[in-house]
Amino acid sequence: MYTEWIRRILYSTIGGRRRAGKPRTRWIDAVEEDAKKLMGVRNWKRAAQNREEWRALIREAKAQHRAVAP
């Protein structure tokens, strides 16, 4: 049940019409961009499957970038 909510949040889309122009950045797009920039990971979902590897990547990213500006 808990994983179902996570899946819904992770892959949800907001209904309605969007304005003309550049599409808004989705939350998942920002996560993927940060994973590429900070950790050098292209597929963060696969990297997160190995818990020890994921924790090592997070520790390394935190050590390199103490504060991340939005």
PLY file of the C-alpha trace (Angstrom):
ply
format ascii 1.0
element vertex 70
property float x
property float y
property float z
element edge 69
property int vertex1
property int vertex2
end_header
0.00 0.00 0.00
2.81 2.41 0.88
4.64 1.68 -2.36
1.45 2.34 -4.32
1.33 5.91 -2.96
4.98 6.42 -3.81
4.37 5.17 -7.34
1.36 7.46 -7.73
3.30 10.51 -6.58
6.37 9.68 -8.64
4.53 9.14 -11.91
1.51 11.41 -11.49
0.57 14.14 -13.88
-1.52 17.19 -13.15
-4.67 17.53 -15.21
-5.78 20.60 -17.06
-4.35 22.61 -19.89
-0.87 24.04 -19.87
0.16 27.43 -21.10
1.83 27.87 -24.45
5.61 27.83 -24.48
8.16 25.70 -22.69
6.61 22.86 -20.67
7.04 23.09 -16.93
9.71 20.96 -15.37
8.23 17.99 -13.56
9.54 16.90 -10.18
10.98 13.72 -11.67
12.82 15.74 -14.34
14.50 17.79 -11.62
15.49 14.63 -9.74
17.02 13.11 -12.87
18.91 16.32 -13.66
20.28 16.53 -10.11
21.33 12.87 -10.22
23.26 13.53 -13.42
24.91 16.71 -12.13
25.67 15.73 -8.55
26.23 11.99 -8.75
27.05 11.31 -12.39
24.18 8.80 -12.56
22.08 8.59 -15.69
19.59 6.01 -14.43
19.00 6.82 -10.77
16.20 4.26 -10.42
18.55 1.40 -11.29
21.31 2.82 -9.07
18.88 3.06 -6.15
18.09 -0.66 -6.38
21.48 -1.42 -4.79
21.13 0.19 -1.38
24.84 0.25 -0.50
25.81 1.71 -3.87
23.05 4.33 -3.57
24.15 5.35 -0.08
27.75 5.68 -1.27
26.62 7.90 -4.16
24.58 10.08 -1.79
27.48 10.42 0.67
29.84 11.40 -2.14
27.40 13.97 -3.54
26.85 15.48 -0.09
30.58 15.74 0.50
31.17 17.47 -2.84
28.20 19.83 -2.67
27.49 21.03 0.83
24.67 23.34 -0.27
22.71 22.93 -3.47
20.98 26.05 -4.72
17.60 25.51 -6.40
0 1
1 2
2 3
3 4
4 5
5 6
6 7
7 8
8 9
9 10
10 11
11 12
12 13
13 14
14 15
15 16
16 17
17 18
18 19
19 20
20 21
21 22
22 23
23 24
24 25
25 26
26 27
27 28
28 29
29 30
30 31
31 32
32 33
33 34
34 35
35 36
36 37
37 38
38 39
39 40
40 41
41 42
42 43
43 44
44 45
45 46
46 47
47 48
48 49
49 50
50 51
51 52
52 53
53 54
54 55
55 56
56 57
57 58
58 59
59 60
60 61
61 62
62 63
63 64
64 65
65 66
66 67
67 68
68 69
